Amino acid sequence: MVLHEPQLRRFRLDLAYDGRPFAGWQSQAKGNTIQDVVLAELRAVYPEIMTLQGSGRTDAGVCASGQVAHFDVPVEWRMKGLEWQRALNSKLPPSIRVIRCREAPSEFHARFSAEGKVYRYDIITAEVLPPLLHGLVWQRRGLKDTEALAEVMGLYVGSHDFRAFSANRNDGKDEERDTIREITLAEIDFDLEDASGRLSLRFRGNGFLYKMVRFLVGTAVYNVEGKITNEEIMELLQGCAPNKKAPFCAPPDGLSLEQVNYPEEFEEVFDI
C-alpha cells in the first residue's frame, strides 16, 4: 500500500521584534531565540506543527520590522490567517509581534523564495544619546560628513566578493562558502532638523553574509574618520588581500531587518 503525505496548508508570518533580549533568530540548543519562542506558541495552538522556517538569521541583539517565516498545518485545520495572528499575539511576549499572517501557495518558501533583503542601520551623531534610543542605535559623536559617507557607501554597490566583510561561523564551511553578493542600493537618510543627528544607512541586496551589514557600516564610518581609505576598501572588495578583514564590525545596536523581497506572485493575499 502506498502511503501519501497529508495535504497541508501553508501560512506566511510577517514578524517584527525587538531583538535585544534574544540570542538571535535561529533556534539553538540554549534556546532564547525568536524562532524558538514563536514555534513554542504555534505548538501551543496546534501541537503537531513541526517546523517554523524563517527567511534567514538575524544575530543576537538585532531587531526586525520585516522578518518573514512560514509554517504548515493540515488542511482540516481551518483557522484563518487573522485568527492565527490574534492567537499568537495573545501568547507572545510584547517584544515579538505577528504583523500579518496569511495563507500562501504551497510552493512559497520563506527562505528559498526570497529574492533579496533590505537592512537599515541607525546612527546617532549628537553629543548626547537620547535615553529612549539606548540599545536601538549606535552613537558615533561628530559623524557629520554625510557626503563622504555617501561616497564610501557607493563603493559597495554592485557585485563583489564580500568575504572580507563577513565573520566566520566556524561551522566547517567557511572556506567553501560562496561570498559573492550583489548590493543594489546603499543610501543614507537624514533630517537636517533632527537635533540628534540621526543617520539611517539602508542596504538592499540579493543576500547578506554573517555580520556583513555591520562590517559595511563599521568600515564606512572608519573611512569618514580617516582610518581606512577608499582604495583600501576597494582592495578588500576585489579580493586583493584575501587574508585581510574589514577593520571594524559595528555593534548590533541600530541594525534591523526592514524587508524581505519576494516575487510578485507571493505578495498576493490569499486570505485574511
C-alpha positions as CSV (number, residue, x, y, z in Angstrom):
1,M,0.0,0.0,0.0
2,V,1.3,3.5,-0.9
3,L,1.2,6.0,1.9
4,H,0.5,9.6,0.9
5,E,1.7,12.7,2.6
6,P,-1.2,14.5,4.3
7,Q,-2.3,17.6,2.4
8,L,-1.1,20.8,4.1
9,R,-1.9,24.5,4.2
10,R,1.0,26.9,4.3
11,F,0.9,30.2,6.2
12,R,3.2,33.1,5.9
13,L,4.1,35.1,9.0
14,D,5.3,38.7,8.8
15,L,7.1,39.4,12.1
16,A,8.6,42.4,13.9
17,Y,10.7,42.1,17.1
18,D,13.0,43.8,19.5
19,G,16.0,41.5,19.3
20,R,17.8,42.9,22.3
21,P,16.5,40.3,24.8
22,F,17.2,37.3,22.5
23,A,20.1,35.3,21.2
24,G,19.1,35.9,17.5
25,W,16.5,34.4,15.2
26,Q,18.0,30.9,14.6
27,S,17.0,28.1,17.0
28,Q,19.8,26.8,19.2
29,A,20.4,24.4,22.0
30,K,20.4,27.1,24.7
31,G,17.0,28.4,23.5
32,N,16.1,32.1,24.0
33,T,15.8,32.7,20.2
34,I,12.9,34.3,18.4
35,Q,12.4,31.2,16.3
36,D,12.2,29.1,19.5
37,V,9.7,31.4,21.1
38,V,7.4,31.7,18.1
39,L,7.5,27.9,17.4
40,A,6.6,27.2,21.0
41,E,3.5,29.4,20.8
42,L,2.5,27.9,17.4
43,R,2.6,24.5,19.1
44,A,0.6,25.7,22.0
45,V,-2.2,26.3,19.5
46,Y,-1.6,23.2,17.3
47,P,1.0,20.8,18.9
48,E,1.6,18.9,15.6
49,I,3.4,21.8,13.9
50,M,6.9,20.5,13.3
51,T,8.9,23.5,12.0
52,L,8.9,27.2,11.5
53,Q,11.1,28.3,8.6
54,G,12.5,31.8,8.6
55,S,13.8,33.9,5.7
56,G,17.2,33.8,7.3
57,R,19.1,34.6,10.5
58,T,19.3,37.8,12.4
59,D,22.1,38.0,15.0
60,A,21.8,38.4,18.8
61,G,20.5,41.8,19.6
62,V,19.4,42.6,16.1
63,C,15.8,43.9,15.5
64,A,13.4,43.3,12.7
65,S,10.4,45.1,11.3
66,G,10.1,42.8,8.3
67,Q,11.1,39.2,9.1
68,V,9.2,36.5,7.3
69,A,8.6,32.9,8.2
70,H,6.2,30.1,7.2
71,F,4.6,27.0,8.8
72,D,2.3,24.2,7.7
73,V,-0.9,22.7,9.1
74,P,-3.2,20.0,7.8
75,V,-6.0,21.2,5.5
76,E,-8.6,20.2,8.0
77,W,-7.3,22.7,10.5
78,R,-9.5,25.6,9.4
79,M,-8.1,28.6,11.2
80,K,-7.6,31.7,9.0
81,G,-4.6,34.0,9.0
82,L,-6.2,36.6,11.1
83,E,-7.1,34.0,13.7
84,W,-3.5,32.8,13.8
85,Q,-2.3,36.3,14.2
86,R,-4.6,37.1,17.1
87,A,-3.9,33.7,18.8
88,L,-0.1,34.2,18.5
89,N,-0.1,37.8,19.6
90,S,-2.1,36.9,22.7
91,K,0.7,34.5,23.8
92,L,3.9,36.0,22.5
93,P,5.9,38.4,24.6
94,P,5.3,42.1,23.7
95,S,8.8,42.2,22.2
96,I,7.7,39.9,19.4
97,R,4.6,40.6,17.2
98,V,3.0,39.0,14.2
99,I,2.2,41.9,11.9
100,R,0.3,39.8,9.5
101,C,-0.5,36.1,8.9
102,R,-1.9,34.9,5.6
103,E,-2.3,31.7,3.7
104,A,0.4,31.3,1.0
105,P,0.8,29.0,-2.0
106,S,2.3,25.6,-1.2
107,E,5.4,26.5,-3.3
108,F,6.1,29.6,-1.2
109,H,9.2,29.2,1.0
110,A,10.3,32.0,3.4
111,R,14.0,31.4,2.7
112,F,14.3,29.9,-0.8
113,S,11.6,32.1,-2.5
114,A,13.3,35.3,-1.3
115,E,14.9,37.5,-4.0
116,G,16.7,39.9,-1.6
117,K,16.5,41.8,1.7
118,V,16.7,45.3,3.0
119,Y,18.6,46.2,6.2
120,R,18.7,49.5,8.0
121,Y,21.3,50.7,10.4
122,D,20.7,53.8,12.6
123,I,23.4,56.0,13.9
124,I,23.1,59.0,16.3
125,T,25.8,61.6,15.8
126,A,24.9,64.0,18.6
127,E,26.9,64.5,21.8
128,V,24.1,63.1,24.0
129,L,22.3,59.9,23.2
130,P,18.5,60.2,23.9
131,P,17.9,57.5,26.6
132,L,14.8,56.1,24.9
133,L,17.1,55.2,21.9
134,H,19.7,53.3,24.1
135,G,20.4,49.9,22.6
136,L,18.5,50.8,19.4
137,V,21.1,53.0,17.7
138,W,24.9,53.3,17.5
139,Q,26.2,56.6,18.9
140,R,29.1,57.9,16.9
141,R,29.7,61.5,18.1
142,G,30.6,64.1,15.4
143,L,30.0,61.9,12.4
144,K,28.7,64.8,10.3
145,D,30.2,64.4,6.8
146,T,27.3,62.8,5.0
147,E,28.8,63.5,1.6
148,A,31.9,61.4,2.5
149,L,29.7,58.7,4.0
150,A,27.6,58.6,0.8
151,E,30.7,58.3,-1.3
152,V,32.1,55.3,0.5
153,M,28.6,53.7,0.6
154,G,28.6,53.9,-3.2
155,L,31.7,51.7,-3.3
156,Y,29.6,48.8,-2.0
157,V,27.1,48.9,-4.8
158,G,27.5,46.2,-7.4
159,S,28.6,42.5,-7.3
160,H,31.6,42.0,-5.1
161,D,33.3,39.3,-3.1
162,F,32.3,40.3,0.5
163,R,34.4,37.7,2.3
164,A,36.5,40.4,4.0
165,F,33.2,42.0,5.2
166,S,31.9,38.9,7.0
167,A,32.7,36.9,10.1
168,N,33.4,33.2,10.2
169,R,30.7,31.0,11.5
170,N,33.2,28.3,12.4
171,D,30.8,25.6,11.2
172,G,33.4,23.9,8.9
173,K,32.0,25.6,5.8
174,D,33.7,29.0,6.0
175,E,36.3,28.3,3.3
176,E,33.9,26.8,0.8
177,R,31.1,29.3,1.4
178,D,30.1,31.5,-1.7
179,T,30.8,35.1,-0.6
180,I,29.8,36.8,-3.9
181,R,26.8,39.1,-3.2
182,E,25.2,42.0,-5.2
183,I,24.3,45.2,-3.4
184,T,21.7,47.1,-5.4
185,L,21.2,50.0,-3.0
186,A,23.4,51.7,-0.3
187,E,22.0,55.0,0.7
188,I,21.7,57.4,3.7
189,D,18.6,59.1,5.0
190,F,18.8,62.0,7.4
191,D,16.9,65.0,8.5
192,L,18.7,68.3,9.0
193,E,16.1,69.4,11.5
194,D,16.7,66.3,13.8
195,A,18.7,67.5,16.7
196,S,20.0,64.0,17.5
197,G,21.8,63.9,14.1
198,R,20.3,60.6,13.3
199,L,21.6,58.8,10.1
200,S,19.8,55.8,8.7
201,L,22.0,53.7,6.4
202,R,20.0,51.4,4.2
203,F,21.3,48.4,2.2
204,R,19.4,46.3,-0.3
205,G,20.9,43.2,-1.8
206,N,20.3,39.7,-3.1
207,G,21.8,38.3,0.1
208,F,24.0,39.1,3.1
209,L,26.7,37.2,4.8
210,Y,27.2,36.7,8.6
211,K,27.6,40.2,10.2
212,M,28.1,41.7,6.7
213,V,26.0,44.8,7.1
214,R,27.7,45.6,10.4
215,F,31.1,45.3,8.7
216,L,30.0,47.6,5.9
217,V,28.7,50.2,8.4
218,G,31.8,50.0,10.6
219,T,34.1,50.3,7.6
220,A,32.2,53.2,6.2
221,V,32.4,55.1,9.5
222,Y,36.1,54.3,9.8
223,N,36.6,55.7,6.3
224,V,34.9,59.0,7.2
225,E,37.0,59.2,10.4
226,G,40.2,58.7,8.3
227,K,41.1,55.2,9.5
228,I,40.8,53.4,6.1
229,T,41.0,54.8,2.6
230,N,38.7,54.3,-0.4
231,E,41.5,52.5,-2.1
232,E,41.9,50.0,0.7
233,I,38.2,49.3,0.8
234,M,38.3,48.6,-3.0
235,E,41.2,46.2,-2.4
236,L,39.1,44.3,0.1
237,L,36.0,44.2,-2.3
238,Q,38.2,43.0,-5.1
239,G,39.8,40.2,-3.0
240,C,43.3,41.7,-3.5
241,A,44.1,40.9,0.2
242,P,42.5,37.5,0.7
243,N,43.6,37.1,4.3
244,K,42.6,40.6,5.4
245,K,39.3,41.5,7.1
246,A,37.5,44.8,7.2
247,P,38.7,46.9,10.1
248,F,35.6,47.2,12.2
249,C,32.3,45.5,12.8
250,A,29.7,47.9,14.1
251,P,27.6,46.8,17.1
252,P,24.2,45.1,16.7
253,D,22.6,48.3,18.2
254,G,21.0,50.1,15.3
255,L,20.6,47.2,12.9
256,S,17.2,45.9,11.8
257,L,15.9,43.7,9.1
258,E,13.5,46.0,7.3
259,Q,12.1,43.9,4.4
260,V,12.4,40.6,2.6
261,N,11.6,40.8,-1.1
262,Y,9.7,38.1,-2.9
263,P,8.4,37.6,-6.5
264,E,5.1,39.4,-7.1
265,E,3.0,36.2,-7.1
266,F,3.9,35.6,-3.5
267,E,2.8,39.0,-2.3
268,E,-0.9,38.3,-3.1
269,V,-3.1,38.0,-0.1
270,F,-4.8,34.6,-0.2
271,D,-6.9,35.0,3.0
272,I,-7.3,37.4,5.9
